[in-house]
Amino acid sequence: MVIKSTRHPYHIVTPSPWPILTAFGILAVAFNAVAYFHRYVLGGTFLILNMIYVIILMSFWWRDVIREATYEGKHTLAVQRGLRIGVVLFIISEVMFFFSFFWAFFHSSLSPSVEIGCIWPPSGITPLSMWGVPLLNTYILLYSGVTITYTHHAITSGLYLSAIEGFIATLTLAISFTCLQLMEYIEAPFTIADGIYGSTFFMMTGFHGLHVIVGTIFIFVCFIRCMLGHFTKEHHIGFEAAAWYWHFVDVVWAFLYIFVYVWGA
């Protein structure tokens, strides 16, 4: 008897324990975050431990994906096309995520309620100057978009030494942005507890800062992979995903600077 095998260009993913374990880990992070916010005993300790647990699980998961793409050759052209579509859909979901924050900001600022004095910013709030750290961070992020694009062109041209230089420049700018924003938070004359202005400001800029940290880790992993020779001119979908994500972070910050720091103040 002859058994015919179905041949197709798609990669059928093998059973893996990482997705379900990561899902439970993220759920535990959410529970412990709530416990920490309500000042439960050991809430902060368990939150940190669960975050470390999730990072370890995701590292194993990404390791397997990198092995499939680099050493097993399972990321064919059809698979790469599907991955690109997945990254685009993920970025669209992130756009909707930030759209909700902007909606809350404009709802409160365009029609301030009587509880905050019918003015924006509310009485007693001293907004941050748009000419200081926010403007410097805007320059840093926009320039990092240039350096990540330079890195992309270097990889597609086979200039891997230039690509490594672009990675180093981008990572330096990304870390500088995070340090400056942390300094801004420490010196801010208001907190997240200061009404709707503090809530929307720190939610919008804080979640953007979290995305910057995630993007920095993403680019750092691609930097290590580039030094290990994982990327070629034809196959570098992992870096493309990181570059697209970083450009998304740049665009969101441009809107944040214009509407929150300039117009909103």
C-alpha angles and dihedrals in degrees: 000000000000117000113207116212119213111237119203135151095241127102115235104211115233119232110280132183094209101083096054093041091049091049091054089046093053090048089053090050090055093049093047092046089057090047090051093049089053091048097243116172111272090001092128093044094053090044091057092044092050092048090052089048091053092047091052092049093048090050090057091046094051090045090059092047091050091050091051092050101040108030106021098042094223096136098087123175090271091051091048090052090052091048091052090052089049092052091049091051090048091053090048089054088051090051089055089048093057091039088067091055092048089048090056091047095050093041089058099038102042093049109022113197125236090251090070095040097264090273135105124247090034119247112279095027118116106198121215117262115257091216099064129056094343092060092045091050089050090056091046095052094043090050090048087057088057093049094048089050089050088052091051093052090047092054094047089050094049093244097136096167089056089046091055090051089052091050092052092049092048094048091048091052092045093052090046090054092052093048092049092049091050089052089049091053092050093051097039113124092221137044138216088266093062098100128269094327094057092042096052094040097052094038092053099041093035095054089045088052089051089053089051090054091048090048091049091054089046092053092044091055089050089049091055091046091050091053089050090053097247095136126073132179090261102036120045104116091141092060092044089057091051092048093049091048091050093050088052089054089051093052093048091052091050089056091045092052094047098045105028104033101029109026098023094054 
